[in-house]
Amino acid sequence: MSSEDREAQEDELLALASIYDGDEFRKAESVQGGETRIYLDLPQNFKIFVSGNSNECLQNGGFEYTICFLPPLVLNFELPPDYPSSSPPSFTLSGKWLSPTQLSALCKHLDNLWEEHRGSVVLFAWMQFLKEETLAYLNIVSPFELKMGSQKKVQRRTAQASPSTELEFGGAAGSDAEQEEAVDERAVQDVESLSNLIQEILDFDQAQQIKCFNSKLFLCNICFCEKLGSECMYFLECRHVYCKACLKDYFEIQIRDGQVQCLNCPEPKCPSVATPGQVKELVDTELFARYDRLLLQSTLDLMADVVYCPRPCCQLPVMQEPGCTMGICSSCNFAFCTLCRLTYHGVSPCKVTAEKLMDLRNEYLQADEANKRFLEQRYGKRVIQKALEEMESKEWLEKNSKSCPCCGTPIEKLDGCNKMTCTGCMQYFCWICMGSLSRANPYKHFTDPASPCFNRLFHAVDVNGDIWEDEIED
């Protein structure tokens, strides 16, 4: 190795190490060479897809996803002793999402770049081409179809191939047979299967998005402080960002109040909801266990075929068979009616408590014909009729009677003065103020000037068709 070649190699490797960080460029320790990772800048809303007739069987017959990042192309190189004066670097180019044919086209273009720069260092030019021109050179646009290529037929492409041959590798030019013949032994698609390729792309895209998010500054709209993304969290649907400290307090308050379905984005009118994984990241283990339990319970409550065992000591969810009103708890083996939650009573109507009669009557009056028939089958037509009659009686009594202040018996006043006698307990009371009267002298209540009903014995009394409103003079 001449001293000029050695100096040029050392200077080039040193320059690459200063330009790129440790993730993009790594110098080999034992030989003159290294590894570069080329991260491509994708257009916005870049989509990848797998067609339904691909070689591998994918669920739902196809796949499409919008991504921001693709796994890097990896260029491994070794510098021969007579580089750059005579020989080009030896290299392999690997990538997960490009087919062997597409990688071979890139290898061919790297050879041509060396011919253009023969006698000069070329690694930086290679890296710049791969980073900035790969998509355009291969005519890759969104949506981009992922494919697995065959590497059985391997043919070494030499630097002396004609430029016209190079054009056949770009984009979709050339037949499948021609593309298969063009596979270069330096081109490696290092992925086992199409399903693995999809998963690796999605995992890499997610990891890179998190890395970019963590390195940026965001303004929390709760505490109005600017913080790094590593100290923040965003809601997946709306992408609104808040600091973790504020969200932690917000989540803890909602969970303690039992509002596990209300862990929405704090932005007004925003419907986005935090995922269980985000909640678990912020709250402690005990509080997350409560959140998980309440979330499960609220989810089961929304399921029409799930009821709870009515025993207070059990309360286990029970699946209800379609068209059947019997539920059997798998824990305590209690058989119960899923309608009234009492012991299973077969085809007999559900029993109705006195407290529920009013609700039953209102529900029946507001129901349509189909629901009325259901209620009659559930409780029995006689029970429904009884509820209606009792409620009508109650409404009439409330409108036309007053209760005795002593025993509560309903009393209707048809005629006479305002001194009343209860038919139940024979207690005297005033119809105006409903106060109890003395049995020795009940009329004193109306003649005592200190009484609120003074001179009102015949107040509002119907006398010969006229309402008596005048006070009695002494």
Salt bridges, closest charged atoms under 4 A:
GLU35 OE2 - ARG26 NH2 2.86
GLU35 OE2 - ARG37 NE 3.51
ASP111 OD2 - ARG186 NH2 2.64
GLU115 OE2 - ARG118 NH2 2.91
GLU166 OE2 - HIS109 ND1 2.52
ASP184 OD2 - ARG186 NH2 2.95
GLU185 OE2 - ARG156 NH1 3.00
ASP190 OD2 - LYS96 NZ 3.92
GLU200 OE1 - LYS96 NZ 2.94
GLU252 OE2 - LYS248 NZ 2.60
GLU252 OE1 - ARG256 NH1 3.95
GLU281 OE2 - LYS244 NZ 2.96
GLU390 OE2 - LYS386 NZ 3.91
GLU395 OE2 - ARG361 NH2 2.96
GLU469 OE1 - HIS459 ND1 3.41
